[in-house]
């Protein structure tokens, strides 16, 4: 079982190989923990998918912020 701990845009994430071609991932943004699995043959592809998910979550958090008055 292979376990990777890395950072993307200052968000720490973990990626664990559960079985061949199946990866478990988790990360935390603003106290909310996100977890899931992804299928990928290569660890770099699994890392890229997690980074894409982090980007998507950060974009959603940014949209939820109230806008500053001009």
mmCIF file of the N, C-alpha and C atoms, coordinates in Angstrom:
data_MODEL
# 
_entry.id   MODEL 
# 
loop_
_atom_site.group_PDB 
_atom_site.id 
_atom_site.type_symbol 
_atom_site.label_atom_id 
_atom_site.label_alt_id 
_atom_site.label_comp_id 
_atom_site.label_asym_id 
_atom_site.label_entity_id 
_atom_site.label_seq_id 
_atom_site.pdbx_PDB_ins_code 
_atom_site.Cartn_x 
_atom_site.Cartn_y 
_atom_site.Cartn_z 
_atom_site.occupancy 
_atom_site.B_iso_or_equiv 
_atom_site.pdbx_formal_charge 
_atom_site.auth_seq_id 
_atom_site.auth_comp_id 
_atom_site.auth_asym_id 
_atom_site.auth_atom_id 
_atom_site.pdbx_PDB_model_num 
ATOM 1   N N  . UNK A 1 1  ? 0.853   -1.174 0.000   1.00 0.00 ? 1  UNK A N  1 
ATOM 2   C CA . UNK A 1 1  ? 0.000   0.000  0.000   1.00 0.00 ? 1  UNK A CA 1 
ATOM 3   C C  . UNK A 1 1  ? 0.898   1.235  0.000   1.00 0.00 ? 1  UNK A C  1 
ATOM 4   N N  . UNK A 1 2  ? 0.640   2.130  -0.924  1.00 0.00 ? 2  UNK A N  1 
ATOM 5   C CA . UNK A 1 2  ? 1.433   3.339  -1.069  1.00 0.00 ? 2  UNK A CA 1 
ATOM 6   C C  . UNK A 1 2  ? 0.640   4.520  -0.524  1.00 0.00 ? 2  UNK A C  1 
ATOM 7   N N  . UNK A 1 3  ? 1.293   5.370  0.269   1.00 0.00 ? 3  UNK A N  1 
ATOM 8   C CA . UNK A 1 3  ? 0.628   6.536  0.839   1.00 0.00 ? 3  UNK A CA 1 
ATOM 9   C C  . UNK A 1 3  ? 1.443   7.779  0.513   1.00 0.00 ? 3  UNK A C  1 
ATOM 10  N N  . UNK A 1 4  ? 0.773   8.784  -0.039  1.00 0.00 ? 4  UNK A N  1 
ATOM 11  C CA . UNK A 1 4  ? 1.414   10.046 -0.382  1.00 0.00 ? 4  UNK A CA 1 
ATOM 12  C C  . UNK A 1 4  ? 0.775   11.171 0.418   1.00 0.00 ? 4  UNK A C  1 
ATOM 13  N N  . UNK A 1 5  ? 1.595   12.045 0.950   1.00 0.00 ? 5  UNK A N  1 
ATOM 14  C CA . UNK A 1 5  ? 1.116   13.257 1.616   1.00 0.00 ? 5  UNK A CA 1 
ATOM 15  C C  . UNK A 1 5  ? 1.789   14.421 0.909   1.00 0.00 ? 5  UNK A C  1 
ATOM 16  N N  . UNK A 1 6  ? 0.982   15.336 0.396   1.00 0.00 ? 6  UNK A N  1 
ATOM 17  C CA . UNK A 1 6  ? 1.529   16.436 -0.393  1.00 0.00 ? 6  UNK A CA 1 
ATOM 18  C C  . UNK A 1 6  ? 0.689   17.688 -0.163  1.00 0.00 ? 6  UNK A C  1 
ATOM 19  N N  . UNK A 1 7  ? 1.100   18.801 -0.770  1.00 0.00 ? 7  UNK A N  1 
ATOM 20  C CA . UNK A 1 7  ? 0.379   20.070 -0.655  1.00 0.00 ? 7  UNK A CA 1 
ATOM 21  C C  . UNK A 1 7  ? 0.088   20.613 -2.051  1.00 0.00 ? 7  UNK A C  1 
ATOM 22  N N  . UNK A 1 8  ? -1.086  21.234 -2.175  1.00 0.00 ? 8  UNK A N  1 
ATOM 23  C CA . UNK A 1 8  ? -1.464  21.922 -3.407  1.00 0.00 ? 8  UNK A CA 1 
ATOM 24  C C  . UNK A 1 8  ? -2.187  23.192 -2.998  1.00 0.00 ? 8  UNK A C  1 
ATOM 25  N N  . UNK A 1 9  ? -1.675  24.330 -3.432  1.00 0.00 ? 9  UNK A N  1 
ATOM 26  C CA . UNK A 1 9  ? -2.242  25.640 -3.084  1.00 0.00 ? 9  UNK A CA 1 
ATOM 27  C C  . UNK A 1 9  ? -2.411  25.792 -1.574  1.00 0.00 ? 9  UNK A C  1 
ATOM 28  N N  . UNK A 1 10 ? -1.402  25.357 -0.858  1.00 0.00 ? 10 UNK A N  1 
ATOM 29  C CA . UNK A 1 10 ? -1.335  25.445 0.603   1.00 0.00 ? 10 UNK A CA 1 
ATOM 30  C C  . UNK A 1 10 ? -2.395  24.583 1.305   1.00 0.00 ? 10 UNK A C  1 
ATOM 31  N N  . UNK A 1 11 ? -2.939  23.592 0.621   1.00 0.00 ? 11 UNK A N  1 
ATOM 32  C CA . UNK A 1 11 ? -3.873  22.625 1.199   1.00 0.00 ? 11 UNK A CA 1 
ATOM 33  C C  . UNK A 1 11 ? -3.161  21.276 1.226   1.00 0.00 ? 11 UNK A C  1 
ATOM 34  N N  . UNK A 1 12 ? -3.063  20.688 2.409   1.00 0.00 ? 12 UNK A N  1 
ATOM 35  C CA . UNK A 1 12 ? -2.421  19.377 2.523   1.00 0.00 ? 12 UNK A CA 1 
ATOM 36  C C  . UNK A 1 12 ? -3.435  18.289 2.196   1.00 0.00 ? 12 UNK A C  1 
ATOM 37  N N  . UNK A 1 13 ? -3.016  17.316 1.399   1.00 0.00 ? 13 UNK A N  1 
ATOM 38  C CA . UNK A 1 13 ? -3.893  16.198 1.063   1.00 0.00 ? 13 UNK A CA 1 
ATOM 39  C C  . UNK A 1 13 ? -3.140  14.887 1.210   1.00 0.00 ? 13 UNK A C  1 
ATOM 40  N N  . UNK A 1 14 ? -3.894  13.823 1.431   1.00 0.00 ? 14 UNK A N  1 
ATOM 41  C CA . UNK A 1 14 ? -3.307  12.487 1.492   1.00 0.00 ? 14 UNK A CA 1 
ATOM 42  C C  . UNK A 1 14 ? -3.931  11.645 0.389   1.00 0.00 ? 14 UNK A C  1 
ATOM 43  N N  . UNK A 1 15 ? -3.121  10.773 -0.147  1.00 0.00 ? 15 UNK A N  1 
ATOM 44  C CA . UNK A 1 15 ? -3.531  9.897  -1.231  1.00 0.00 ? 15 UNK A CA 1 
ATOM 45  C C  . UNK A 1 15 ? -2.998  8.510  -0.903  1.00 0.00 ? 15 UNK A C  1 
ATOM 46  N N  . UNK A 1 16 ? -3.895  7.534  -0.785  1.00 0.00 ? 16 UNK A N  1 
ATOM 47  C CA . UNK A 1 16 ? -3.510  6.187  -0.386  1.00 0.00 ? 16 UNK A CA 1 
ATOM 48  C C  . UNK A 1 16 ? -3.982  5.187  -1.423  1.00 0.00 ? 16 UNK A C  1 
ATOM 49  N N  . UNK A 1 17 ? -3.081  4.310  -1.824  1.00 0.00 ? 17 UNK A N  1 
ATOM 50  C CA . UNK A 1 17 ? -3.423  3.259  -2.779  1.00 0.00 ? 17 UNK A CA 1 
ATOM 51  C C  . UNK A 1 17 ? -4.081  2.113  -2.015  1.00 0.00 ? 17 UNK A C  1 
ATOM 52  N N  . UNK A 1 18 ? -5.387  1.932  -2.214  1.00 0.00 ? 18 UNK A N  1 
ATOM 53  C CA . UNK A 1 18 ? -6.146  0.905  -1.497  1.00 0.00 ? 18 UNK A CA 1 
ATOM 54  C C  . UNK A 1 18 ? -5.926  -0.463 -2.134  1.00 0.00 ? 18 UNK A C  1 
ATOM 55  N N  . UNK A 1 19 ? -6.058  -0.506 -3.433  1.00 0.00 ? 19 UNK A N  1 
ATOM 56  C CA . UNK A 1 19 ? -5.845  -1.723 -4.214  1.00 0.00 ? 19 UNK A CA 1 
ATOM 57  C C  . UNK A 1 19 ? -5.362  -1.276 -5.585  1.00 0.00 ? 19 UNK A C  1 
ATOM 58  N N  . UNK A 1 20 ? -4.947  -2.189 -6.437  1.00 0.00 ? 20 UNK A N  1 
ATOM 59  C CA . UNK A 1 20 ? -4.473  -1.752 -7.755  1.00 0.00 ? 20 UNK A CA 1 
ATOM 60  C C  . UNK A 1 20 ? -5.520  -0.880 -8.468  1.00 0.00 ? 20 UNK A C  1 
ATOM 61  N N  . UNK A 1 21 ? -5.089  0.263  -8.924  1.00 0.00 ? 21 UNK A N  1 
ATOM 62  C CA . UNK A 1 21 ? -5.919  1.214  -9.680  1.00 0.00 ? 21 UNK A CA 1 
ATOM 63  C C  . UNK A 1 21 ? -6.994  1.913  -8.847  1.00 0.00 ? 21 UNK A C  1 
ATOM 64  N N  . UNK A 1 22 ? -6.986  1.793  -7.530  1.00 0.00 ? 22 UNK A N  1 
ATOM 65  C CA . UNK A 1 22 ? -7.974  2.472  -6.688  1.00 0.00 ? 22 UNK A CA 1 
ATOM 66  C C  . UNK A 1 22 ? -7.252  3.259  -5.601  1.00 0.00 ? 22 UNK A C  1 
ATOM 67  N N  . UNK A 1 23 ? -7.529  4.562  -5.558  1.00 0.00 ? 23 UNK A N  1 
ATOM 68  C CA . UNK A 1 23 ? -6.872  5.471  -4.627  1.00 0.00 ? 23 UNK A CA 1 
ATOM 69  C C  . UNK A 1 23 ? -7.906  6.145  -3.742  1.00 0.00 ? 23 UNK A C  1 
ATOM 70  N N  . UNK A 1 24 ? -7.576  6.289  -2.479  1.00 0.00 ? 24 UNK A N  1 
ATOM 71  C CA . UNK A 1 24 ? -8.400  7.021  -1.526  1.00 0.00 ? 24 UNK A CA 1 
ATOM 72  C C  . UNK A 1 24 ? -7.721  8.359  -1.260  1.00 0.00 ? 24 UNK A C  1 
ATOM 73  N N  . UNK A 1 25 ? -8.487  9.442  -1.248  1.00 0.00 ? 25 UNK A N  1 
ATOM 74  C CA . UNK A 1 25 ? -7.919  10.763 -1.019  1.00 0.00 ? 25 UNK A CA 1 
ATOM 75  C C  . UNK A 1 25 ? -8.702  11.487 0.064   1.00 0.00 ? 25 UNK A C  1 
ATOM 76  N N  . UNK A 1 26 ? -8.053  12.464 0.693   1.00 0.00 ? 26 UNK A N  1 
ATOM 77  C CA . UNK A 1 26 ? -8.729  13.326 1.661   1.00 0.00 ? 26 UNK A CA 1 
ATOM 78  C C  . UNK A 1 26 ? -7.962  14.635 1.780   1.00 0.00 ? 26 UNK A C  1 
ATOM 79  N N  . UNK A 1 27 ? -8.716  15.701 2.037   1.00 0.00 ? 27 UNK A N  1 
ATOM 80  C CA . UNK A 1 27 ? -8.130  17.007 2.303   1.00 0.00 ? 27 UNK A CA 1 
ATOM 81  C C  . UNK A 1 27 ? -9.121  17.818 3.118   1.00 0.00 ? 27 UNK A C  1 
ATOM 82  N N  . UNK A 1 28 ? -8.642  18.917 3.694   1.00 0.00 ? 28 UNK A N  1 
ATOM 83  C CA . UNK A 1 28 ? -9.468  19.755 4.555   1.00 0.00 ? 28 UNK A CA 1 
ATOM 84  C C  . UNK A 1 28 ? -9.373  21.203 4.105   1.00 0.00 ? 28 UNK A C  1 
ATOM 85  N N  . UNK A 1 29 ? -10.548 21.839 3.943   1.00 0.00 ? 29 UNK A N  1 
ATOM 86  C CA . UNK A 1 29 ? -10.617 23.259 3.598   1.00 0.00 ? 29 UNK A CA 1 
ATOM 87  C C  . UNK A 1 29 ? -11.595 23.917 4.561   1.00 0.00 ? 29 UNK A C  1 
ATOM 88  N N  . UNK A 1 30 ? -11.124 24.924 5.279   1.00 0.00 ? 30 UNK A N  1 
ATOM 89  C CA . UNK A 1 30 ? -11.951 25.669 6.238   1.00 0.00 ? 30 UNK A CA 1 
ATOM 90  C C  . UNK A 1 30 ? -12.639 24.756 7.248   1.00 0.00 ? 30 UNK A C  1 
ATOM 91  N N  . UNK A 1 31 ? -11.936 23.759 7.728   1.00 0.00 ? 31 UNK A N  1 
ATOM 92  C CA . UNK A 1 31 ? -12.485 22.868 8.744   1.00 0.00 ? 31 UNK A CA 1 
ATOM 93  C C  . UNK A 1 31 ? -13.396 21.776 8.215   1.00 0.00 ? 31 UNK A C  1 
ATOM 94  N N  . UNK A 1 32 ? -13.661 21.759 6.917   1.00 0.00 ? 32 UNK A N  1 
ATOM 95  C CA . UNK A 1 32 ? -14.498 20.721 6.319   1.00 0.00 ? 32 UNK A CA 1 
ATOM 96  C C  . UNK A 1 32 ? -13.597 19.693 5.645   1.00 0.00 ? 32 UNK A C  1 
ATOM 97  N N  . UNK A 1 33 ? -13.739 18.445 6.055   1.00 0.00 ? 33 UNK A N  1 
ATOM 98  C CA . UNK A 1 33 ? -12.921 17.371 5.499   1.00 0.00 ? 33 UNK A CA 1 
ATOM 99  C C  . UNK A 1 33 ? -13.652 16.754 4.310   1.00 0.00 ? 33 UNK A C  1 
ATOM 100 N N  . UNK A 1 34 ? -12.955 16.661 3.205   1.00 0.00 ? 34 UNK A N  1 
ATOM 101 C CA . UNK A 1 34 ? -13.487 16.027 1.997   1.00 0.00 ? 34 UNK A CA 1 
ATOM 102 C C  . UNK A 1 34 ? -12.738 14.718 1.801   1.00 0.00 ? 34 UNK A C  1 
ATOM 103 N N  . UNK A 1 35 ? -13.477 13.652 1.508   1.00 0.00 ? 35 UNK A N  1 
ATOM 104 C CA . UNK A 1 35 ? -12.879 12.331 1.287   1.00 0.00 ? 35 UNK A CA 1 
ATOM 105 C C  . UNK A 1 35 ? -13.535 11.682 0.091   1.00 0.00 ? 35 UNK A C  1 
ATOM 106 N N  . UNK A 1 36 ? -12.786 10.785 -0.533  1.00 0.00 ? 36 UNK A N  1 
ATOM 107 C CA . UNK A 1 36 ? -13.356 10.058 -1.655  1.00 0.00 ? 36 UNK A CA 1 
ATOM 108 C C  . UNK A 1 36 ? -12.357 9.083  -2.235  1.00 0.00 ? 36 UNK A C  1 
ATOM 109 N N  . UNK A 1 37 ? -12.741 8.484  -3.347  1.00 0.00 ? 37 UNK A N  1 
ATOM 110 C CA . UNK A 1 37 ? -11.865 7.556  -4.053  1.00 0.00 ? 37 UNK A CA 1 
ATOM 111 C C  . UNK A 1 37 ? -11.837 7.919  -5.525  1.00 0.00 ? 37 UNK A C  1 
ATOM 112 N N  . UNK A 1 38 ? -10.786 7.503  -6.179  1.00 0.00 ? 38 UNK A N  1 
ATOM 113 C CA . UNK A 1 38 ? -10.665 7.693  -7.615  1.00 0.00 ? 38 UNK A CA 1 
ATOM 114 C C  . UNK A 1 38 ? -9.943  6.492  -8.203  1.00 0.00 ? 38 UNK A C  1 
ATOM 115 N N  . UNK A 1 39 ? -10.259 6.187  -9.441  1.00 0.00 ? 39 UNK A N  1 
ATOM 116 C CA . UNK A 1 39 ? -9.585  5.088  -10.138 1.00 0.00 ? 39 UNK A CA 1 
ATOM 117 C C  . UNK A 1 39 ? -8.528  5.683  -11.059 1.00 0.00 ? 39 UNK A C  1 
ATOM 118 N N  . UNK A 1 40 ? -7.302  5.213  -10.905 1.00 0.00 ? 40 UNK A N  1 
ATOM 119 C CA . UNK A 1 40 ? -6.202  5.663  -11.754 1.00 0.00 ? 40 UNK A CA 1 
ATOM 120 C C  . UNK A 1 40 ? -5.091  4.626  -11.693 1.00 0.00 ? 40 UNK A C  1 
ATOM 121 N N  . UNK A 1 41 ? -4.501  4.348  -12.823 1.00 0.00 ? 41 UNK A N  1 
ATOM 122 C CA . UNK A 1 41 ? -3.397  3.381  -12.864 1.00 0.00 ? 41 UNK A CA 1 
ATOM 123 C C  . UNK A 1 41 ? -2.115  3.971  -12.294 1.00 0.00 ? 41 UNK A C  1 
ATOM 124 N N  . UNK A 1 42 ? -1.902  5.253  -12.542 1.00 0.00 ? 42 UNK A N  1 
ATOM 125 C CA . UNK A 1 42 ? -0.658  5.900  -12.123 1.00 0.00 ? 42 UNK A CA 1 
ATOM 126 C C  . UNK A 1 42 ? -0.895  6.822  -10.935 1.00 0.00 ? 42 UNK A C  1 
ATOM 127 N N  . UNK A 1 43 ? 0.081   6.874  -10.031 1.00 0.00 ? 43 UNK A N  1 
ATOM 128 C CA . UNK A 1 43 ? -0.061  7.747  -8.871  1.00 0.00 ? 43 UNK A CA 1 
ATOM 129 C C  . UNK A 1 43 ? -0.079  9.218  -9.267  1.00 0.00 ? 43 UNK A C  1 
ATOM 130 N N  . UNK A 1 44 ? 0.640   9.588  -10.318 1.00 0.00 ? 44 UNK A N  1 
ATOM 131 C CA . UNK A 1 44 ? 0.640   10.985 -10.753 1.00 0.00 ? 44 UNK A CA 1 
ATOM 132 C C  . UNK A 1 44 ? -0.724  11.414 -11.286 1.00 0.00 ? 44 UNK A C  1 
ATOM 133 N N  . UNK A 1 45 ? -1.425  10.506 -11.938 1.00 0.00 ? 45 UNK A N  1 
ATOM 134 C CA . UNK A 1 45 ? -2.770  10.814 -12.422 1.00 0.00 ? 45 UNK A CA 1 
ATOM 135 C C  . UNK A 1 45 ? -3.731  10.982 -11.245 1.00 0.00 ? 45 UNK A C  1 
ATOM 136 N N  . UNK A 1 46 ? -3.596  10.144 -10.235 1.00 0.00 ? 46 UNK A N  1 
ATOM 137 C CA . UNK A 1 46 ? -4.428  10.276 -9.037  1.00 0.00 ? 46 UNK A CA 1 
ATOM 138 C C  . UNK A 1 46 ? -4.135  11.606 -8.340  1.00 0.00 ? 46 UNK A C  1 
ATOM 139 N N  . UNK A 1 47 ? -2.863  11.994 -8.267  1.00 0.00 ? 47 UNK A N  1 
ATOM 140 C CA . UNK A 1 47 ? -2.500  13.279 -7.659  1.00 0.00 ? 47 UNK A CA 1 
ATOM 141 C C  . UNK A 1 47 ? -3.124  14.434 -8.434  1.00 0.00 ? 47 UNK A C  1 
ATOM 142 N N  . UNK A 1 48 ? -3.086  14.356 -9.744  1.00 0.00 ? 48 UNK A N  1 
ATOM 143 C CA . UNK A 1 48 ? -3.653  15.422 -10.566 1.00 0.00 ? 48 UNK A CA 1 
ATOM 144 C C  . UNK A 1 48 ? -5.156  15.552 -10.340 1.00 0.00 ? 48 UNK A C  1 
ATOM 145 N N  . UNK A 1 49 ? -5.830  14.423 -10.204 1.00 0.00 ? 49 UNK A N  1 
ATOM 146 C CA . UNK A 1 49 ? -7.275  14.458 -9.964  1.00 0.00 ? 49 UNK A CA 1 
ATOM 147 C C  . UNK A 1 49 ? -7.597  15.095 -8.618  1.00 0.00 ? 49 UNK A C  1 
ATOM 148 N N  . UNK A 1 50 ? -6.795  14.802 -7.603  1.00 0.00 ? 50 UNK A N  1 
ATOM 149 C CA . UNK A 1 50 ? -7.017  15.414 -6.289  1.00 0.00 ? 50 UNK A CA 1 
ATOM 150 C C  . UNK A 1 50 ? -6.758  16.916 -6.362  1.00 0.00 ? 50 UNK A C  1 
ATOM 151 N N  . UNK A 1 51 ? -5.719  17.321 -7.065  1.00 0.00 ? 51 UNK A N  1 
ATOM 152 C CA . UNK A 1 51 ? -5.424  18.749 -7.220  1.00 0.00 ? 51 UNK A CA 1 
ATOM 153 C C  . UNK A 1 51 ? -6.569  19.464 -7.936  1.00 0.00 ? 51 UNK A C  1 
ATOM 154 N N  . UNK A 1 52 ? -7.167  18.818 -8.921  1.00 0.00 ? 52 UNK A N  1 
ATOM 155 C CA . UNK A 1 52 ? -8.313  19.391 -9.624  1.00 0.00 ? 52 UNK A CA 1 
ATOM 156 C C  . UNK A 1 52 ? -9.499  19.553 -8.676  1.00 0.00 ? 52 UNK A C  1 
ATOM 157 N N  . UNK A 1 53 ? -9.716  18.563 -7.817  1.00 0.00 ? 53 UNK A N  1 
ATOM 158 C CA . UNK A 1 53 ? -10.803 18.654 -6.834  1.00 0.00 ? 53 UNK A CA 1 
ATOM 159 C C  . UNK A 1 53 ? -10.556 19.788 -5.839  1.00 0.00 ? 53 UNK A C  1 
ATOM 160 N N  . UNK A 1 54 ? -9.312  19.942 -5.416  1.00 0.00 ? 54 UNK A N  1 
ATOM 161 C CA . UNK A 1 54 ? -8.972  21.029 -4.494  1.00 0.00 ? 54 UNK A CA 1 
ATOM 162 C C  . UNK A 1 54 ? -9.236  22.377 -5.165  1.00 0.00 ? 54 UNK A C  1 
ATOM 163 N N  . UNK A 1 55 ? -8.816  22.525 -6.420  1.00 0.00 ? 55 UNK A N  1 
ATOM 164 C CA . UNK A 1 55 ? -9.065  23.772 -7.153  1.00 0.00 ? 55 UNK A CA 1 
ATOM 165 C C  . UNK A 1 55 ? -10.560 24.066 -7.242  1.00 0.00 ? 55 UNK A C  1 
ATOM 166 N N  . UNK A 1 56 ? -11.347 23.039 -7.509  1.00 0.00 ? 56 UNK A N  1 
ATOM 167 C CA . UNK A 1 56 ? -12.798 23.197 -7.623  1.00 0.00 ? 56 UNK A CA 1 
ATOM 168 C C  . UNK A 1 56 ? -13.406 23.639 -6.290  1.00 0.00 ? 56 UNK A C  1 
ATOM 169 N N  . UNK A 1 57 ? -12.950 23.029 -5.200  1.00 0.00 ? 57 UNK A N  1 
ATOM 170 C CA . UNK A 1 57 ? -13.455 23.399 -3.877  1.00 0.00 ? 57 UNK A CA 1 
ATOM 171 C C  . UNK A 1 57 ? -13.053 24.828 -3.512  1.00 0.00 ? 57 UNK A C  1 
ATOM 172 N N  . UNK A 1 58 ? -11.818 25.204 -3.815  1.00 0.00 ? 58 UNK A N  1 
ATOM 173 C CA . UNK A 1 58 ? -11.366 26.560 -3.509  1.00 0.00 ? 58 UNK A CA 1 
ATOM 174 C C  . UNK A 1 58 ? -12.146 27.591 -4.316  1.00 0.00 ? 58 UNK A C  1 
ATOM 175 N N  . UNK A 1 59 ? -12.478 27.263 -5.545  1.00 0.00 ? 59 UNK A N  1 
ATOM 176 C CA . UNK A 1 59 ? -13.271 28.176 -6.369  1.00 0.00 ? 59 UNK A CA 1 
ATOM 177 C C  . UNK A 1 59 ? -14.665 28.345 -5.766  1.00 0.00 ? 59 UNK A C  1 
ATOM 178 N N  . UNK A 1 60 ? -15.241 27.264 -5.259  1.00 0.00 ? 60 UNK A N  1 
ATOM 179 C CA . UNK A 1 60 ? -16.553 27.334 -4.621  1.00 0.00 ? 60 UNK A CA 1 
ATOM 180 C C  . UNK A 1 60 ? -16.519 28.153 -3.344  1.00 0.00 ? 60 UNK A C  1 
ATOM 181 N N  . UNK A 1 61 ? -15.447 28.022 -2.575  1.00 0.00 ? 61 UNK A N  1 
ATOM 182 C CA . UNK A 1 61 ? -15.292 28.803 -1.340  1.00 0.00 ? 61 UNK A CA 1 
ATOM 183 C C  . UNK A 1 61 ? -15.161 30.278 -1.690  1.00 0.00 ? 61 UNK A C  1 
ATOM 184 N N  . UNK A 1 62 ? -14.415 30.571 -2.748  1.00 0.00 ? 62 UNK A N  1 
ATOM 185 C CA . UNK A 1 62 ? -14.209 31.954 -3.171  1.00 0.00 ? 62 UNK A CA 1 
ATOM 186 C C  . UNK A 1 62 ? -15.522 32.587 -3.629  1.00 0.00 ? 62 UNK A C  1 
ATOM 187 N N  . UNK A 1 63 ? -16.354 31.828 -4.310  1.00 0.00 ? 63 UNK A N  1 
ATOM 188 C CA . UNK A 1 63 ? -17.647 32.347 -4.769  1.00 0.00 ? 63 UNK A CA 1 
ATOM 189 C C  . UNK A 1 63 ? -18.588 32.618 -3.606  1.00 0.00 ? 63 UNK A C  1 
ATOM 190 N N  . UNK A 1 64 ? -18.446 31.863 -2.533  1.00 0.00 ? 64 UNK A N  1 
ATOM 191 C CA . UNK A 1 64 ? -19.322 32.021 -1.379  1.00 0.00 ? 64 UNK A CA 1 
ATOM 192 C C  . UNK A 1 64 ? -18.999 33.229 -0.519  1.00 0.00 ? 64 UNK A C  1 
ATOM 193 N N  . UNK A 1 65 ? -17.835 33.845 -0.731  1.00 0.00 ? 65 UNK A N  1 
ATOM 194 C CA . UNK A 1 65 ? -17.448 35.016 0.058   1.00 0.00 ? 65 UNK A CA 1 
ATOM 195 C C  . UNK A 1 65 ? -18.295 36.223 -0.339  1.00 0.00 ? 65 UNK A C  1 
ATOM 196 N N  . UNK A 1 66 ? -18.679 37.031 0.637   1.00 0.00 ? 66 UNK A N  1 
ATOM 197 C CA . UNK A 1 66 ? -19.376 38.273 0.276   1.00 0.00 ? 66 UNK A CA 1 
ATOM 198 C C  . UNK A 1 66 ? -18.408 39.232 -0.409  1.00 0.00 ? 66 UNK A C  1 
ATOM 199 N N  . UNK A 1 67 ? -18.911 39.955 -1.391  1.00 0.00 ? 67 UNK A N  1 
ATOM 200 C CA . UNK A 1 67 ? -18.062 40.893 -2.126  1.00 0.00 ? 67 UNK A CA 1 
ATOM 201 C C  . UNK A 1 67 ? -17.842 42.156 -1.314  1.00 0.00 ? 67 UNK A C  1 
ATOM 202 N N  . UNK A 1 68 ? -16.661 42.738 -1.490  1.00 0.00 ? 68 UNK A N  1 
ATOM 203 C CA . UNK A 1 68 ? -16.336 43.984 -0.804  1.00 0.00 ? 68 UNK A CA 1 
ATOM 204 C C  . UNK A 1 68 ? -17.071 45.136 -1.486  1.00 0.00 ? 68 UNK A C  1 
ATOM 205 N N  . UNK A 1 69 ? -17.600 46.065 -0.700  1.00 0.00 ? 69 UNK A N  1 
ATOM 206 C CA . UNK A 1 69 ? -18.250 47.227 -1.328  1.00 0.00 ? 69 UNK A CA 1 
ATOM 207 C C  . UNK A 1 69 ? -17.216 48.111 -2.015  1.00 0.00 ? 69 UNK A C  1 
ATOM 208 N N  . UNK A 1 70 ? -17.605 48.700 -3.124  1.00 0.00 ? 70 UNK A N  1 
ATOM 209 C CA . UNK A 1 70 ? -16.683 49.568 -3.886  1.00 0.00 ? 70 UNK A CA 1 
ATOM 210 C C  . UNK A 1 70 ? -16.518 50.911 -3.237  1.00 0.00 ? 70 UNK A C  1 
# 
